Amino acid sequence: MSIDKYETLNQERKIKHTKRRVAAYCRVSTDNEDQANSFESQCTFFRQYIVSNPDWELYEVFADEGISGTNTKKRKEFNRMIECAKNGDFDLIVTKEISRFARNTLDSIFYTRDLKKYGVGVIFMNDNINTLDGDAELRLAIMSSIAQEESRKTSERVKWGQKRQMEQGVVFGRSMLGYDVKDGKMYINEDGAKIVRLIFHKFVNEGKGTHVIAHELREEGIKPMRAENWQNTVILRVIRNEKYCGDLVQKKTYTPDFLSHEKKVNLGQEEFVIIKDHHEPIISRELFDKANRMLDEKSLSQEGKAKHSNRYPFSGKIKCGCCGSSYVARYKTRKNGSRYKAWRCLEAARHGSPHVDKAGNQVGCRGLSIRNEDITHIMYLVTKNLKYNKKKITDNLLAIIKSIIAVDTAGTDGEKLKSQIKTIEQKRTNLIDLYTSGDITRDEFSAVRARCENEITELQSVIDSIDKQREINEKQQELVVEITEAMNELIDGMEYEDVFYKEILDKMVVNDKDHIDVYLNFLPFKWSYTSAKSVNRPQGKPFNGKASTGSFPAHRAKKA
């Protein structure tokens, strides 16, 4: 609604002696007792102020208590008031000052301008601003900028004061496992401290990993302080927390923007406040240092494995037929000292055989492990014995590959484009004659000439790309020949190829040691591998089996 329409409606209301519906908005930043009293006083004041005006009718007092004003995202009553205003529920908003309405300059201007479209004005009493006045927006911008700057200064003062307190040893934060925080000091909570000591003992003295420790704490029915359940990440946080050896590190997070109040992890943007031997430790410094050295060593040793695990072609594709968990890669050692890769159900690896833990949870799985070489050979048998038109598949795949690596130049005849350029050049030449004869003005000459130049440039770039593509096509033909040869080998099952198996395998379900189902991408049926126990084969020999669409038997030697 425009201001003119609003003024017209307002005049009509006056003629009809209709009172203006007025809402009020008030807010206090904190919820301490003094501010709470101020909050109630504000609400009472606005009710009385609106009711005392004979031309006004009180609609509602909208109030946000204990919420910062530097942004409006979390101010529920403020946002509800804006929606009511847009719905036409009232005509005017009265508030104490700009800093109570919004300390963000952009928010102040945005909301008042938006409300003005709906014919709703805002009166800032202390600032003597009515947003329906002609110069209101300029005055509002100046005053809200001042309020925003004051908010920034307040934020800086608070941060400065907090840092000085931190340097004096005052703790900012909440209670944690093993410690209660009261009045800026840390006191040992013995119930939690016993759990902390137990975690460090299991990790350092018993040599147990974080996953195992979390599993044992769950089975013993011990509950973490805030996390839903014990996980290896929770154990890691405990072992890495310097507070348990008596040190205090603060400002691990910081607030880069005083308007949004969003906290971020401090990665060196601000100076940490570090105090050694700040409070009574739960564990010795020697034990803490040893535990963290062990973690560092494990992290370094796992870096290579982590990079290698990304290359596992079957990661996330092998599922347990018993519990549905994914299989994970594990390295095992034979009696002769050699190592081999195997896959095992994650639930079985974490909890062992099925059982009920001390907390009453059903955990574990009977899913068995399977060697990586056996999985690879099953995939080899599947691809080798598939019944399909191999030539058709090869042709289709090659068609797709060619379409991807080739640049689409259909409809771009180079000679035809060159002819178009000549036509445009002739048109450009004729322009000079038209200009000198006075048939077109100088501006018209410049505009048409520039258009001709652009068209010539665009056409020439297309011609250049076509010429370049011809050179690329020659190399692509050689590439296609190599791809064709490699593809024929893969489809014929002539060799093991992990990358190919990764792409073609949808999932492999290990039901038990004798039954494994294989599902391939884009194919609507499965292959079932069944071990034939009655048939022996020499150890170390590959599987000797036949495969057909739907199922295939594979013969494997019995264990000695």
N, C-alpha and C positions, 0 to 999 in steps of 0.2 A: 504494500500500500504506500503511495507517495505521501510526501508531507502535505501537499495541497489538499489531497483527499482527507488526510487526517484532520487538518484544520477545519475543513468543511463539516466533517462529522462532529468535531468538537463544538462548532458553533450551533449545530443542530441540537446537541445535547444540552447546551446552555439555554437555548430557547425553550426546550422541554423541561428545564430545571432538573436534568438528569445528573446525578453525582458521578464524578470520575472514580472508577474503581482503582484503588491504589494498593500496591504490594510493597513490602519493605524487605530489605536483605541486611543481615548482620552476621558477623563471624568473629571468633576469637581463635588465635593460633594455637594455644596450648590448653590443656585441660586441668591446670592446677586450680586451687580453690579461689584465688584472687581473680583469675580470668573467668572462672565459672560465675562468680558474682557479677562481673562486668557483663558477661553474656546475658544473664537474666535481666540486668538493668537495661541493656540495649533493647531487648525484646519489648520490655514494658514501656520504654520511652517511645518507640516507634508506634505502638498501639495507641498510646495517648496522643501523640503528635498527629496522627492521621485522623483519629476520631474528632479531635478539636477543630479540624478544618471543615466548615459547613458544606463545602463543595466536593469533599472527598468521602469516599466510602471504603472502609478497610476490607481488602480481599483476604490477605494472609500475610503473616510474617514468616519469611523463609530464613532459616538459620542453620549455619554449619558450625559445629563446636569442636574444638581441638584439632583443626585441620589447617595446614599451611595454605597461604594465599598466593604463593608464587606460581602455581598453575591451577587449572580448573578441572583436571581430569578426575580427581578423587572427591570433589565437592558435590555430593549428591543433591543437596537442597538447591544449590546454585543452578545445576543443570536442570533440575525439575522446574525451577522458576522460569528459565529460558523457554522450556517447552510450553509451559502454561501461557507465557506471553505470546508466543507464536500462534497459539490456539485462540487468542483473543479473549482470554479470561480476565484480563485487566488492562488498564491504559497507561499506568505510570509506576515506576519503581523508585522508591526513596531509600537511599543508603547514606551512611555517615560520611565516608570519604573514599577517595579512589583506592587507597591502600586496603580498605576493607572489601572492596569490590574485586580488584585484581591488581597485583603488583607488577604484572607483566604488561608492558606498553602495548604490545600487539594484541593481547587478549582484550584489554580495555577498549581499544579502538574497534576491534573486530566485533565484539558483542554489542557495544552501543550502536555501531553502524547497522548491524544486523537487526537489532530491535527497532531501530528507526524505520526500517523498511516495512515493519508491521504496525507502525504508528504508535509504538511504545517508547516513551521517553524515560530517561534516568536522571534523577536529581541527586547530585552529590552535595550534601548540606554544608559541610565544613569548607569545601572548595568553591562553593557558590557557582556550580555549573549545572545547567539544564541542557541535556543533549539535543533538545529540540530548538535551541537558539542557533542563530546563524554561525557564530564564531566558536561554538562549543567544541568542535573536534580539534581545533588548534589548541585551545586552552587545555583540553583533555590530554592531548599528546604531551604537552609540556609538563603538566602535573603528574601524569602517570609515569613519565620518564624520571621525574624526581623521586617518585615512590619506588620505582624499580631500582634506582641507584641506591636509595636508602636500604632496600632489601639486600643488595649486594654488599654494602658496607656492614650490615648486621651479620651477614653470613661470614664475612672475613673476620669480624670481631669474635664470633663464636668459635670459628676454627682456630684462631690464634689462642683464645683462652683454653680450648680443649688441649691443644698441643702443649701449652705450658703445664697444664695439670698432668698430662701423660709423662712429661719429663720429670715431674715430681713423684711419679709412681702411681698415680690414680688410674684405676682400671676402668676402661670404657668397654662394656660388653656384658653378656649375660652369663649365667652359671653354665657349667659344662660337666662332662663326666669326670668325677673325682674332685671337683672344686665348686664351691658356692661363692658367688660374687655378691658382696654386701657393702654398701657405702664406699664403693671404689676399692675394696680390698678383697683378696682371695683367701678363702678358708678351705682346708681339706675336708671333703665329704668322704668319710671312711668307706661307706658302702660302694661308692663309685671308684674309690682309690684301689680297692681290692681287685676290681675288674681290670683296671689299668695295669696293675702289677702282674696280673695273670696273663694279659696279652703279651707284655714284654718278656715274661718268663717262657711262654710257649714259643715265641718267635726266636729269641736268642738262645736260651738254654736247651730247648727241646728241638730246635731247628725246624719248626713247622711253618708252612707258608701261610699267607694271609687268607687264602680260600679255606684252608683246613681249619685255621683258628676260628673263622666266622662260622663254619659248619659245626664245630664243637660247641661254641657258645650257644648256637641255636638249639642244639640237641640237649644242652644242659638247662634250657629254659631261661637263660639270662637275657634280659631285655636291654637294648641300647637306650640311651637317654632321649634322643629325638628322632633318630632314624626309625623307619617302620620295622626293619629287621637288620640283623648283622649281615653285612656284605664285605667283600675284601676291601672295597674303597673306604668303608668306615674304619676298618682295622688300620689301613694305611694312614688315615688322618690322625689316628691316635699315636702311631709310632712317629710320625713327623712333627707332632705338636711339641714345641720347645717348652711350653708351660709346665710339662710334667717333670722336667729336670730343674725347675725353679726360675727359668728365664721368662721375660715378658717382651714380646714384640707387638707393637701397636701401629696403627695406620696401614694395615694390610689391605684395606679398601679406602677409596677416596671418592669425593663427590666433585666431578669436574665442572658441573653446571649447577649453580645455585637456584636456577629456575625450575629445573626438572627434578632435582634431588635424587637422581639415579646414581647408585653407587657402582663403581667399577673396581676390579682387582688392581691393586697398586703394583705395577711392574717397574717401579723406579721413577714414576712421574712425580712422586712426592717423597720426602725423606721419611724413613721409618724411625720410630722411637723405640730403641732397644735398651733394656735394662737387664743386666745379668744378675743372678742370685737375688731376684726381686721378692720371691715368696718361698715358702716351705715346699721343697720338692716332694713328689710322690715316689720317684725312682732316682737312682744315682746318675750323675752326669756320665760316668763311665759306661753304664748300661745303655743310656740313651744314645751316646756316640757310637757304641758298638752296633746297636740295632740299625742306626741310620747308615753306617758304613756297609752293613750287609744289604740293605735296600739298594744303595748305590751300586754295589757290585752286581746285584741281580738285574738292575735296570740296564747296566752296560752289557751284561751277557745276553739279555733278551733282545737288544737292538737288532742284532743280526738275525735272530729267529723271527722277529716281527716282520722284518723286510722279506724274509724267505716265505713266511706264512701267506703273504699277499699273493705269492705265485702258486699256491696250492690250487690246482684246477678244480678240486672237488669240495672246496670250502663252502659250507652252507647248503650243499646239495645232497649230502648223505643224511638220511633221517632214520630215527629208531622206530621200528614197527611196534615196539612195546609201549613206549611213553610219548613218542612224537618229538623228542628233543633232537637237536642237531648233533651230528658226530663231530668231534674235534680231533685234530692231528696230534699224535703223541709219538715220541721216539722211544724205541725199546732196544735193549741190549741182549744179544744172544749169548749162549754159554761160551762161545769162542771169542767174545769181546766185540764182535762186529755189531753195528747199529742198523736198525731198519725203521721205516715209518709205518705207523698203523693208525687206524681211526677207531675212536671209541665214543659211545654215547656219553654226552655231557653229564647227564643226571647220574649215570653209573660211575663216571670218573670222579664226581664230587662227593657222592654219598655211598657208593658201593652197592651191595645187593639190597633188594627191597626190605625195608624195616620201618618200624615206628620209633621216632626219636624221643628224647626225654620230654620234649614239649608237646608230644602227642601228634606230631605231623607224620604223614606217610611219605617217606623219602626213599631215594634209591631206585635202581632199575636193574633188570637182569640182562639188558642189552649187551651183547658181546662185541669184542673188538674184531677188526678185519684189516688184513695187511693192505697197504697201498698198492702193492704189485698185483694182488688178487683183484682189486677194483679195476685197475687199469686193464687187466686181461679180460675181465667180464665185458668192459666197454669195447675191447678189441673184437671179441666174439660177436657182440651185438652188431657192430658196424660191418664186420666181415660177412655175416650171414643174413643181413637184411634182404628181404625180397622186394626189389624196386627196380625201376628203369634207370640204371645208372647214367646212361647217356643223356636222358631227359633232365635228370637232376643237374648234371654237370653243365648242360647247355643253359638251363635256367639260372644257375648260380653265376655263370660267366656273363650272362646278359645283364644281371644285376650289377656285377662288378664293373662291367664296361660302362654302364649308365652312370655309375658313381664317379669313376675316374675321368670320364670324358666331359668336356665342357660342351654344353648344348649350343650348337651353332646353327640349328635348323632355321631356315628362312633367312639366313644372313649371307647372301651371295655377295662376295667381295667385289666382283665386277659391277654389279648393280649399284652397290654403295658408292663406288668411285664415280659412276655416271651421275648419281644424285649430287655428289660434291661439285662436279663440273657445272651442273645446272644452277646450283646456289652461287657459285663463283661468278657465273654470267649475270645472275640477278644482281649481285653486289656491284659489278661493273656498270650495269645499266642505271644504278642509283645515282651515279655521278652525273650522268646526262640529265636525269630528272631534276636533280638539284640545281645544276647550272642553268637549266631552262626555266626554273622558277615554278615547276609543277609541284614540288614538295618543299616544305620548310626545312630549316637546318635541324630542328629537333626531330622531325620525322625522318630525315636522312640518318641521323645518328642512331635513332632507335632501331630502324630496319637494318642498318649495317651491323649493329651489335648482335641482333638476332641471327643474321647470316653467319657471323663469325662463330657463334655458339653452336649452330647446327653443323658447321663444317668440322669443328673440334670434336663434337660427339661422334659423328660418322667416321672420322679418321681414327678415333680410339677403338671403335668396333673393328675396323679393318686391321689395325695393328694387333688386336687380340686374336683375330682369325689367323693371321700369319704366324703368330707365336704358337697358336694351338697346333698348327700343322707340324711344327718341329716336335711338340710334345707327343703328338699322336704316333710318331715313328718310334719313340721310346716306349710308349704304352703298348704297342704291338708286341715288342719283346717281352714286356712285363706280363702280358696276357698269356703268352706261351708258357712262361715259367709257372704262372698260377694254375694253368690247366694241367700241367704235369703233376704238380704237387697235389692238386685236388683229386686227380684220378688215383693217386697212390693212397690218399686218405680214404676215399670212398670204397676202394677195393680192399681196404683193411690190410695193406701191405706193411704198415709199420705203426708203432705206438705213437700217438701224437697228443700230448696233454692239452694243448691249446684247442685242438679240434674237439676233444672229448668235453672240455669245459663248455663250449658253445652248444653242442648238440644235446648234452645231458640236462634234463629238467630236474629230476631227482632220482635218488636210489634209496629204496626202503629196505633196511636190514631187519627182517622179521626174526630170524634165528640163524644159526650157522648153516642150515640146510636150505633156507628159502630167502632169496633176495629178489626184489622187484625193481625193474629198471623202466623209467619213464623218460621218453625223449621229447624234446621241444617240437611242437607243431605236428606231432603224431598222436592220434586218438586212442592208442592202445599201449599195453605194457609188455615187457619181456620178463619172464620169470626164470631165474637161475635156480636150479635144484641140484644139490649135491647127490651123486650116486655112490653110496657108501660101499656097494658091493664090487665096485671096479677099482683096482689099484693102479697106481702109476708111480714110477720112480720119483724120489724126492728131487726137487730142483727142475723137473720137467714142466713145460707149460701145460695148461689145461688142454685136454683133447676132447672137443665136444662139437655137437651140431646145433644149429639154431634155425628157427623158422619164425615167421610172423606170429606173434602171440606168445610163444614160449620156446625155450630151448634147454636141453639137459647138458650140464657140464660135468665131467668126470674128474674127481679129485681123489688123491690117495688118502687112505686112512692114516690116522696118527699111529705111529709105532707104539 
